[in-house]
Every structure is written in structure tokens, then in C-alpha cells.
């Protein structure tokens, strides 16, 4: 495992120490978990930003927008149909195989 050195303001260091004491973990473990959570959040944010950009690009394309609207119309008759939860052949099996 790689080691890094991080300088923290006193108030942040005190909060880290306090959290580590509450959790009963070393400060380095709390810091690793925090960094991991932060990086995962940033990755999700970037992914969502890319998804929005792709959706906007697709929506601005008239042919794609028309195709999606036609597909939505094809599914309109099914919007009020209840899901058949008894569709499994075997007792206890999930209906969503």
C-alpha cells in the first residue's frame, strides 16, 4: 500500500481524530474511506454529466427525437397494465427471472 503525506488545517485534523475515535478506527482508515467515497462521488457526477450531454445531443437530433417518440407511443397501451407477479412456473421463484 502506498503512503502519502497530507497537511490538514487544525480544525479538520481535530474532526478526523474525533471521527476515528467514535468509529474505533485509525485516522488513516477513516481518511482512506473518506477519500474513496469522495472519488466515487466525483466519478458518479462525471458519469451523470456525460449522460446528460449525450441525452441533450440525442434530443437535439430531430431523427432520434422522432424515433424515441414513436417508441414511446408503441408502449403507451401497456402503461396501465399491472405487472403479473404470478408469472413464474415454480413456487417461490421470482417473476423477474
C-alpha positions in Angstrom: 0.0 0.0 0.0 1.3 3.4 -0.9 1.9 6.0 1.7 1.1 9.7 1.2 1.5 12.7 3.5 -1.3 15.2 3.7 -1.3 18.5 5.6 -4.6 19.3 7.3 -5.8 22.5 9.0 -6.1 22.0 12.7 -9.9 22.0 12.7 -10.0 19.3 10.1 -7.4 17.2 11.8 -9.4 17.5 15.1 -12.6 16.4 13.3 -10.7 13.5 11.7 -9.4 12.5 15.1 -12.8 12.7 16.7 -14.4 10.6 13.9 -11.7 8.0 14.2 -12.3 7.8 18.0 -16.1 7.4 17.5 -15.6 4.8 14.9 -12.9 3.0 16.8 -10.7 3.1 13.7 -7.2 4.5 12.9 -7.3 8.0 11.4 -5.7 6.7 8.3 -8.6 4.2 7.7 -11.1 7.0 8.2 -9.2 9.1 5.7 -9.0 6.3 3.2 -12.7 5.7 3.5 -13.4 9.4 3.0 -11.1 9.7 0.0 -12.7 6.6 -1.5 -16.2 8.0 -1.0 -15.2 11.4 -2.4 -13.7 9.8 -5.6 -16.7 7.5 -6.1 -19.0 10.6 -5.8 -16.9 12.5 -8.3 -16.9 9.6 -10.8 -20.8 9.4 -10.5 -21.0 13.1 -11.1 -18.9 12.9 -14.2 -20.8 9.9 -15.5 -24.1 11.7 -15.0 -22.7 14.8 -16.7 -21.8 12.7 -19.7 -25.2 11.0 -19.7 -26.9 14.4 -19.7 -24.7 15.7 -22.5 -25.5 12.6 -24.6 -29.2 12.9 -23.9 -29.1 16.6 -24.9 -27.2 15.8 -28.1 -29.6 13.0 -29.0 -32.6 15.2 -28.2 -31.3 17.9 -30.5 -31.2 15.4 -33.3 -34.7 15.5 -34.9 -34.5 11.9 -36.3 -33.5 10.5 -32.9 -36.2 12.5 -31.1 -38.9 11.4 -33.6 -37.8 7.7 -33.2 -38.0 7.9 -29.4 -41.4 9.5 -29.6 -42.6 6.7 -31.8 -41.2 4.1 -29.5 -42.9 5.8 -26.5 -46.2 5.7 -28.4 -45.7 1.9 -29.0 -45.6 1.4 -25.3 -48.5 3.6 -24.3 -51.1 0.8 -24.3 -49.0 -1.0 -21.7 -48.7 1.9 -19.3 -51.7 0.9 -17.2 -51.3 -2.9 -17.3 -50.4 -4.3 -13.9 -47.3 -6.5 -13.6 -48.2 -10.2 -13.5 -46.4 -11.3 -10.3 -47.7 -14.9 -10.6 -45.9 -15.5 -13.9 -43.3 -17.9 -12.5 -43.7 -21.6 -13.2 -42.2 -22.8 -9.9 -43.4 -21.9 -6.4 -41.1 -19.5 -4.7 -39.3 -18.4 -7.9 -39.0 -14.7 -8.7 -41.3 -13.4 -11.6 -38.4 -11.3 -13.0 -36.0 -14.1 -13.9 
